Structure formats: C-alpha cells, structure tokens
C-alpha cells in the first residue's frame, strides 16, 4: 500500500512536469520564435539556442514548486493551482504576441502582467511551502531579463 502511494506521488510530479513543459512547447510553436536571429538585439542578448534550454529548466522548477504545494495537503491548495495555471497561460501567450503578431510593445506590458502574476504565485506558494516559492525566483529573474530584452528589441527594431 505504501509503495502504491509513493508511485502515485511521483506520478503526480511527472504529470506536473510534463504538463508544464508541454504548455511551454506549445508557446514556442505558436510563437514562431525562429525570427529572433533576424532582430537587432541589445547588449547582453543571449544566443537563440539558450532560450529553450533555460525555459525548460524554469518550467521544471515551476512544476516542482506546484507539486510541492499540492503535496502539503493543506486546505485551499486549489487557489495556488489556479494562480499557477493563470501565470503559465499568460507566459505561454507571450511568444505569440512578441514573435508571431509582432506586438512588441504590447508584449512588454504583457510581461509586466506576467511578473505581477509570478509575484502572486510566489506569495501564494510561500503560504504553503517556502521551498516551492524559492523555486520561482530564477523564473522571476529570467522574466525581468526578458522584459529588458523585449523593450530593447522594441526600441531597436520599431
């Protein structure tokens, strides 16, 4: 019986990781991010190949965070799940706005919305699990960096 609970626990983690990575991949596919190399970029711009690597790591950290929250079995963890899903959906839509639609200034303000949602997710996670909240810090820092890139690319490319 105990082994069955253990397998279920790890299966839930795998589902969170797989679902989060799948949504991230959908964002990349609908965004058409291949035009990145043709843009005039600001200083500190990483090479295009780095983005999927970093995002994959961040998505795994985020998924572990939500999993840790749900493992606490505290009441109202569904609120944490809701805010997690909202911020993830906002995240997934950003490449569509920035690359495919080329609404670069709007995409910058969309990133500000995403940052607010990440901060809300952090605060919510912290109520349930500090380690879960801490796993969001690299994500928040990367999105701040993405904001710098987004706004700079808008200014440099019109």
C-alpha atoms as one frame of an Amber mdcrd trajectory, in Angstrom:
protein
   0.000   0.000   0.000   2.840   2.389   0.872   4.604   1.649  -2.436   1.409
   2.483  -4.298   1.213   5.885  -2.566   4.844   6.544  -3.434   4.297   5.728
  -7.109   1.223   7.944  -7.197   3.164  10.809  -5.602   5.944  10.580  -8.211
   3.382  10.153 -10.988   1.777  13.429  -9.963   5.183  15.139 -10.115   5.801
  13.692 -13.575   2.374  14.929 -14.688   3.085  18.469 -13.444   6.471  18.499
 -15.171   5.118  17.005 -18.385   2.106  19.325 -18.500   4.157  22.430 -17.783
   6.788  21.510 -20.392   4.043  20.723 -22.925   2.436  24.133 -22.459   5.834
  25.778 -22.805   6.438  23.865 -26.041   3.039  24.969 -27.347   4.007  28.562
 -26.600   7.180  28.145 -28.624   5.325  26.531 -31.511   2.563  29.131 -31.757
   5.079  31.921 -31.295   7.253  31.186 -34.296  10.388  32.161 -32.405  12.698
  31.486 -35.361  12.803  35.194 -36.266  14.884  36.011 -33.161  18.169  35.786
 -35.090  16.984  38.459 -37.569  16.265  41.100 -34.938  18.610  43.883 -33.890
  19.393  42.924 -30.306  20.660  44.863 -27.297  23.833  44.140 -25.353  23.627
  41.045 -23.146  21.370  39.242 -25.631  21.921  35.503 -25.350  22.129  33.272
 -28.420  18.794  31.884 -29.600  19.642  28.280 -28.669  19.851  29.252 -24.984
  16.178  30.177 -24.639  14.677  26.677 -24.908  17.337  25.347 -22.533  16.644
  27.999 -19.885  12.885  27.783 -20.310  12.945  24.006 -19.946  14.835  24.312
 -16.671  12.496  27.034 -15.431   9.395  25.028 -16.350  10.728  22.025 -14.435
  11.436  24.215 -11.382   7.952  25.736 -11.598   6.360  22.291 -11.858   8.307
  21.022  -8.849   7.094  24.098  -6.988   3.407  23.482  -7.668   3.897  19.812
  -6.877   5.423  20.713  -3.501   2.440  22.955  -2.806  -0.069  20.230  -3.644
   1.846  17.710  -1.524   1.222  19.804   1.610  -2.403  18.594   1.591  -3.423
  21.905   3.169  -6.856  23.373   2.516  -7.133  25.805  -0.375  -4.186  24.460
  -2.385  -6.541  24.754  -5.361  -6.047  28.551  -5.117  -2.334  28.019  -5.637
  -3.062  25.712  -8.566  -5.347  28.351 -10.116  -2.812  31.170  -9.906  -0.105
  28.825 -11.184  -2.204  27.929 -14.225  -3.102  31.594 -14.883   0.516  32.740
 -14.870   1.513  29.769 -17.010  -1.135  30.607 -19.637  -0.031  34.256 -19.692
   3.544  33.021 -20.119   2.609  30.696 -22.987   0.902  33.504 -24.921   3.872
  35.879 -24.808   5.783  34.356 -27.796   2.635  34.664 -29.901   2.367  38.359
 -29.067   6.050  39.140 -29.452   7.098  36.989 -32.417   4.100  35.926 -34.463
   1.963  39.069 -34.100   4.988  41.383 -33.643   3.144  43.389 -30.985   6.393
  44.066 -29.207   5.316  46.984 -27.047   2.108  45.186 -26.071   4.211  42.087
 -25.348   6.310  44.165 -22.942   3.211  45.172 -20.987   2.096  41.529 -21.148
   5.400  40.650 -19.455   4.617  43.166 -16.716   1.318  41.346 -16.193   3.249
  38.073 -16.106   5.640  39.474 -13.490   2.689  40.519 -11.328   1.224  37.024
 -11.656   4.578  35.426 -10.820   4.783  37.613  -7.703   1.262  36.496  -6.750
   2.230  32.885  -7.390   5.334  33.327  -5.230   3.301  34.830  -2.390   0.695
  32.079  -2.652   3.284  29.289  -2.813   5.073  30.759   0.208   1.956  30.220
   2.332   2.168  26.505   1.609   5.867  25.788   1.064   8.846  28.120   1.202
  10.980  25.831  -0.993   8.194  25.904  -3.603   8.236  29.694  -3.553  12.036
  29.816  -3.779  11.915  27.680  -6.925  10.119  30.588  -8.640  12.939  33.086
  -8.035  15.012  32.089 -11.119  11.815  32.318 -13.188  11.084  35.815 -11.923
  14.666  36.924 -12.609  14.578  35.477 -16.131  11.279  37.225 -16.895  12.786
  40.507 -15.657  15.674  39.912 -18.058  13.166  39.056 -20.795  11.500  42.406
 -20.103  14.805  44.159 -20.725  15.244  42.237 -23.978  11.635  42.797 -25.044
  11.677  46.551 -24.520  15.160  46.930 -26.017  14.197  44.953 -29.112  11.074
  47.071 -29.478  13.158  50.264 -29.311  15.869  48.953 -31.671  13.518  47.387
 -34.252  10.475  49.630 -34.099
